[in-house]
Amino acid sequence: MPGMATTYDILGTTYSQRRSTDPHIASAIALALRGCVSVLNVGAGTGSYEPRGNNVVAIEPSWTMIRQRAGGAAPVVRGRAEALPFSDGSFDGVLGVLTVHHWTDQAKGFAECARVARKRIVFFTIDPAEFRGYWLYEYFPSLAAIDSLIFPSMTRFADAFGSIDVVPVPIPEDCSDGFLGAYWRRPEAFLDPIVRKSVSTFSKMSKRDLDLGLEKLQADMESGVWAERHAHPKNCGALDLGYRIVSCGRNRTPGSPS
């Protein structure tokens, strides 16, 4: 199984050490899924944001990620978003958390999500148009170029699903889920190779670009330049970096065209 499975079979060995459920993000996702009794979690990884219940199923391509799922996590099927092994309208809701940018065919994955969802489709993702101001890109410009190519725009979501709701999700300063934007107030975290290994985009950078960025970041932290340019007021407990919940309602019955 190519693509995302291969990526996380290599990178995902320490994933559970740094990527845990953040309660603020979990609450926002739960609100978006309100009213959905049965849920399919697509690209589920270790299951950090899955609703708890007997009617939740996960689908994940990487065995490495599947093996790190907790004992009480939802049952998991090994598979891909582009070919969901479920009949039309099998679930009230479909959830995808920071997964779309890994799909090999986003249009096909979107169509599959729409096919199996009866009521609602919910994605936690990045709006690339709003993410460009993140200070990290100053140190790793090639990271910005990579992300701009792989994260779908809000227009692309609208093209796939029609009318969508887009809700900003500010990232707390102590975010417990170690994705790329989690450490906006803790730049020293990026000097930790385990932190970087838990952010897949770092694996796509050249060693030269990575080393130059780390050297510059460390120097700016030691000299005080980073704090002068990028430190936020102490009362700024959360920051809008472009993370969004994108959702759309589905008015269909099982077996009807999507």
FENLIN-V450646 format. One record per pair of residues at least 12 apart in sequence whose C-alpha atoms are under 7 Angstrom apart, sorted by the first residue. I is the first residue (numbers start at 1). GAP is how many residues later the second one is. Records with the same first field share a line. If there is no record, write none. Layout:
I = GAP, GAP
This chain:
1 = 60
3 = 101
4 = 57, 98, 99
5 = 56, 57
8 = 54, 56, 57
9 = 53, 54, 55
11 = 186
12 = 52, 53
13 = 51
15 = 183
16 = 52
18 = 159, 160, 177, 180
19 = 158, 159
20 = 28, 156, 157
21 = 27, 28, 155, 156
22 = 153, 154, 155
26 = 23
32 = 90
33 = 60
36 = 56, 57
37 = 18, 55
38 = 17, 18, 53, 54, 55
39 = 16, 17, 18, 52, 53, 54, 55
40 = 16, 17, 18, 51, 53, 54, 55
41 = 16, 17, 18, 53, 54, 55
42 = 16, 17, 18, 39, 53, 54
43 = 16, 17, 38, 53, 56
44 = 14, 15, 16
45 = 15, 20, 21
46 = 19, 20, 22, 23
47 = 22, 26
56 = 18
57 = 17, 18, 19
58 = 16, 17, 18, 19
59 = 17, 18, 19, 20, 21
60 = 17, 18, 19, 20
61 = 17, 18, 19
81 = 28, 31
82 = 23, 26, 27, 30
83 = 29
84 = 28
86 = 30
87 = 29
88 = 27, 28, 166, 167
89 = 26, 27, 28, 29, 164, 165, 166
90 = 26, 27, 164
91 = 25, 26, 27
92 = 25, 26, 27, 28
93 = 24, 25, 26, 27, 28
94 = 19, 23, 26, 27, 28
95 = 26, 27, 28
96 = 26, 27, 28
97 = 26, 27, 28
98 = 26, 27
101 = 49, 50
110 = 50
114 = 144
115 = 143
118 = 132, 133, 134, 135, 136
119 = 130, 131, 132
120 = 127, 128, 129, 130
121 = 126, 127, 128
122 = 123, 124, 125, 126
123 = 122, 123, 124
124 = 120, 121, 122
125 = 118, 119, 120
126 = 25, 116, 117, 118
127 = 26, 27, 115, 116, 117
128 = 20, 23, 25
130 = 111, 112
131 = 110, 111
134 = 107
135 = 95
139 = 74, 77, 78
140 = 69, 70, 73
142 = 63
143 = 58, 62
161 = 87
163 = 85
164 = 82, 83, 84
165 = 81, 82, 83
166 = 78, 79, 80, 81
167 = 77, 78, 79
168 = 74, 75, 76, 77
169 = 71, 74, 75, 76
170 = 68, 69, 70, 71, 73
171 = 67, 68, 69
172 = 65, 66, 67
173 = 12, 64, 65
178 = 17, 20
179 = 20
180 = 19
181 = 60
191 = 23
